[in-house]
């Protein structure tokens, strides 16, 4: 519940969520890549690979939303790659 409260408070702060889109995109890509890498390292069949990539994407989206909209120091640190991604755009 504390994470959800932190995300709710971050969206209402001035300047809150500035790099949210970049953070969500960055962490979703990282999650999907880690799922794919784990599946290939374990030499799993295609269906299990798809499941691991999906789990990685969902966890990446969750981490990205927390990083982009959170107010804690950890959320701000996790959002830095997303801010850099937004600046490159």
Secondary structure as UniProt FT lines:
FT   HELIX           2..12
FT   TURN            14..19
FT   HELIX           20..41
FT   TURN            42..43
FT   HELIX           46..69
FT   HELIX           73..78
FT   HELIX           80..88
//
